[in-house]
Amino acid sequence: MINLQQIQEYLRDQRIDGWLLYDFRGLNPIALYVAGLQTSGSRRWFLWIPAEGEPVWLIHAIEGSTFVGTDPNLNGPKHKYVGWRSLEEWLPKVVRGPTAPQNGSPWNTAPKTQSRM
């Protein structure tokens, strides 16, 4: 299980507003591990871990069952999007603050890596 308090303390110490985790089709083993997921769905999903407050999810509307078994420490609102326009509208609402490192690469262009966890 992830220690949410420890992550948030680190973010505050580094003066970072939050950490944006992202995955698409299981290509990001770090995001899967932190979220407590064994597998990913077929659509993009995001998890915003703010320096203060509860985590916020952004998941595709047809993927809800994929996120039933997430790490209980990361329970928070699960907002649903449908299509690119909806995703583009929701993402700025989920990610709050100007300093937000992300785990991944633009449009998920990074090659798949093997998890060592």
C-alpha positions as CSV (number, residue, x, y, z in Angstrom):
1,M,0.0,0.0,0.0
2,I,1.1,3.5,-0.8
3,N,1.7,5.9,2.1
4,L,-0.3,8.9,0.9
5,Q,0.8,11.1,3.9
6,Q,4.4,10.5,3.0
7,I,3.9,11.4,-0.7
8,Q,2.0,14.5,0.2
9,E,4.6,15.6,2.8
10,Y,7.3,15.2,0.2
11,L,5.3,17.3,-2.3
12,R,4.9,20.0,0.2
13,D,8.6,20.0,1.2
14,Q,9.5,20.3,-2.5
15,R,6.8,23.1,-3.0
16,I,5.1,21.0,-5.6
17,D,1.3,21.3,-5.9
18,G,0.7,17.7,-6.7
19,W,1.7,14.6,-8.7
20,L,-0.1,13.6,-11.9
21,L,0.0,9.9,-12.6
22,Y,-1.2,8.7,-16.0
23,D,-1.6,5.4,-17.8
24,F,-2.8,4.1,-21.1
25,R,-3.2,0.3,-21.7
26,G,-0.8,-0.6,-18.9
27,L,2.2,1.1,-20.4
28,N,3.1,2.9,-17.1
29,P,4.0,0.4,-14.4
30,I,4.8,3.1,-11.9
31,A,1.3,4.5,-12.2
32,L,-0.2,1.0,-11.9
33,Y,1.8,0.3,-8.8
34,V,1.0,3.6,-7.0
35,A,-2.7,3.2,-7.9
36,G,-2.7,-0.3,-6.6
37,L,-3.9,-1.7,-9.9
38,Q,-2.9,-5.1,-11.4
39,T,-4.1,-4.2,-14.9
40,S,-5.2,-1.1,-16.7
41,G,-8.1,-0.6,-19.0
42,S,-8.1,0.2,-22.7
43,R,-8.6,4.0,-22.1
44,R,-6.4,6.7,-20.6
45,W,-6.7,7.4,-16.9
46,F,-5.2,10.0,-14.6
47,L,-4.7,10.2,-10.9
48,W,-3.9,13.6,-9.3
49,I,-2.3,13.4,-5.9
50,P,-2.4,16.9,-4.4
51,A,0.1,18.1,-1.8
52,E,-3.0,18.8,0.4
53,G,-6.4,17.0,0.2
54,E,-7.7,13.9,-1.3
55,P,-6.6,12.3,-4.5
56,V,-8.8,12.8,-7.6
57,W,-9.2,10.4,-10.5
58,L,-10.1,11.0,-14.1
59,I,-11.2,7.8,-15.8
60,H,-13.1,6.9,-19.0
61,A,-16.8,6.4,-18.5
62,I,-16.7,2.7,-19.8
63,E,-13.8,1.8,-17.5
64,G,-15.4,2.2,-14.1
65,S,-15.1,-1.4,-13.1
66,T,-11.3,-1.3,-13.6
67,F,-10.9,1.1,-10.7
68,V,-13.0,-0.7,-8.1
69,G,-9.8,-2.3,-6.6
70,T,-7.6,0.7,-6.3
71,D,-5.5,1.3,-3.2
72,P,-7.9,2.4,-0.5
73,N,-5.4,5.1,0.6
74,L,-6.1,6.8,-2.7
75,N,-9.9,6.9,-2.5
76,G,-11.2,10.1,-3.8
77,P,-13.6,11.4,-6.4
78,K,-13.6,9.5,-9.7
79,H,-14.6,11.8,-12.5
80,K,-15.6,10.3,-15.8
81,Y,-14.9,11.6,-19.3
82,V,-16.2,10.5,-22.6
83,G,-14.1,11.3,-25.7
84,W,-11.2,13.7,-26.2
85,R,-13.2,16.9,-25.8
86,S,-14.5,15.8,-22.4
87,L,-11.0,14.7,-21.4
88,E,-9.6,18.1,-22.3
89,E,-12.3,19.8,-20.3
90,W,-11.9,17.7,-17.2
91,L,-8.1,17.5,-16.9
92,P,-7.5,21.1,-16.0
93,K,-10.3,20.8,-13.4
94,V,-8.6,17.8,-11.8
95,V,-5.0,19.1,-11.9
96,R,-4.7,22.1,-9.6
97,G,-1.7,24.3,-9.4
98,P,1.2,25.3,-11.7
99,T,3.8,22.9,-10.4
100,A,2.8,19.4,-11.2
101,P,5.3,16.7,-12.2
102,Q,3.8,14.0,-14.3
103,N,4.7,10.4,-14.6
104,G,4.7,9.5,-18.3
105,S,5.3,11.4,-21.5
106,P,3.2,13.6,-23.8
107,W,0.5,11.5,-25.5
108,N,2.1,8.4,-24.0
109,T,4.9,8.1,-26.6
110,A,7.3,6.5,-24.2
111,P,8.1,2.8,-25.0
112,K,6.7,0.1,-22.7
113,T,9.0,-0.8,-19.8
114,Q,9.2,-3.8,-17.6
115,S,8.2,-3.3,-14.0
116,R,10.8,-4.5,-11.4
117,M,8.3,-4.1,-8.5
